[in-house]
Amino acid sequence: MTVKVAKIKINTEYITLGQLLKKTGLITNGGEAKFFLTINEILVNGEPENRRGKKLRAGDEIIVNNNKGFLISDGT
């Protein structure tokens, strides 16, 4: 199964996993992040992740439930 990956551009050094979830519309506010992470499988660069404060930098790949993918890219 191939996961379609969307590029997420950031203009800062990093974005947190919680901010990414909000930016992509998977959650509507930061308070939902903790619950979302407990009931969904999140992989960051192939490793399981459940910390909403995890810093994501350009080049990081995030997969949600093996069906949504995001690639962090810098603003350039």
Summary of the structure (lengths in Angstrom):
residues: 76
radius of gyration: 11.4
end to end distance: 30.4
largest distance: 34.0
contacts: 196
relative contact order: 0.31
helix: 22%
strand: 34%
